[in-house]
Amino acid sequence: MTDVSKLSTIVYIDYDALYWGSKNLFNCPPDIEQVINNVKEKAVLIDIKVFADFTCKELSLEQQRLNVFTNSVFNCSHQGKNLTDFFMLDHIYRDAHQRQDVQQSVIVSG
């Protein structure tokens, strides 16, 4: 049964920023499962979208781990440029305009 007091939510994860922030501060990758559980405590999670430049060797290893949590993992490299911010914003704007089921968006970054 769905809790009607919780808003339907999409989570957008800037994994480049989250990964490197976690590695630099804690010397380990971020705990995505904990992030998801934190959102689920306060919202009805309807989608998770992860964005990063997965051409980077360290991040390419993370991509498989992220696929356990969502099928919406986007490689944001284009002609050698990291376009993560642009890809993520494009998805946020499109979802806000096209998806009637979304009541709130959460951005997770580092």
C-alpha positions in Angstrom: 0.0 0.0 0.0 1.3 3.4 -1.0 1.6 6.2 1.7 -0.5 9.1 0.2 1.4 11.6 2.4 4.6 10.8 0.5 5.3 12.5 -2.8 6.1 10.6 -6.0 9.8 11.2 -6.6 12.4 10.9 -9.2 16.0 10.9 -8.0 18.7 12.3 -10.3 22.2 11.4 -9.3 25.3 13.3 -10.5 27.5 10.4 -10.0 30.7 12.1 -11.2 30.4 14.6 -8.3 29.1 12.1 -5.8 31.8 9.5 -6.6 34.8 11.9 -6.5 33.5 13.7 -3.4 33.1 10.4 -1.5 36.5 9.1 -2.7 38.2 12.4 -1.7 36.5 12.7 1.7 36.1 9.1 2.8 38.4 7.1 0.4 35.5 4.9 -0.7 32.7 5.0 -3.3 29.3 6.3 -2.3 26.7 4.1 -0.7 24.0 4.3 -3.3 21.8 1.8 -1.5 21.8 4.1 1.6 20.9 7.1 -0.6 18.0 5.2 -2.1 16.8 4.0 1.4 16.9 7.6 2.7 14.7 8.8 -0.1 12.3 5.9 0.3 11.8 6.8 4.0 10.4 10.2 3.0 9.0 9.7 -0.6 7.6 7.2 -3.0 10.5 6.5 -5.3 9.3 6.1 -8.9 12.5 6.4 -10.8 16.3 6.8 -10.3 18.5 8.2 -13.0 22.3 8.2 -12.8 24.6 10.4 -14.9 28.4 10.3 -15.2 31.2 10.2 -17.7 31.7 6.4 -17.5 34.7 6.5 -20.0 36.8 7.3 -16.9 38.4 4.0 -15.8 37.3 4.2 -12.1 33.8 5.1 -13.0 33.5 2.5 -15.7 33.9 -0.1 -12.9 31.0 1.6 -11.0 28.6 1.4 -13.9 27.9 -2.3 -13.4 27.3 -1.8 -9.7 24.8 1.0 -10.4 22.8 -1.2 -12.8 21.7 -3.2 -9.8 19.7 -0.2 -8.6 18.4 1.2 -11.9 18.3 0.7 -15.7 18.6 4.4 -16.2 22.4 4.8 -16.1 23.6 7.4 -18.6 27.1 7.8 -20.0 27.5 11.5 -20.5 30.8 11.6 -22.4 30.6 13.1 -25.9 33.7 13.6 -28.1 36.0 13.6 -25.0 33.9 16.1 -23.0 32.1 15.4 -19.8 28.5 16.7 -20.3 27.0 15.2 -17.1 25.4 18.5 -16.0 23.8 19.1 -19.4 22.4 15.5 -19.7 21.0 15.5 -16.2 19.4 19.0 -16.6 17.9 17.9 -19.9 16.3 14.9 -18.2 15.0 17.0 -15.3 13.4 19.5 -17.6 11.8 16.8 -19.8 10.5 14.8 -16.9 9.0 18.0 -15.3 7.3 18.8 -18.6 6.2 15.4 -19.7 5.6 13.2 -16.7 2.4 13.8 -14.8 3.3 11.2 -12.1 6.2 13.2 -10.7 5.5 15.3 -7.7 9.1 16.1 -6.7 12.6 15.7 -8.0 15.7 15.1 -5.8 19.2 15.9 -7.0 22.0 13.9 -5.4 25.5 15.3 -6.0 28.9 15.4 -4.2 
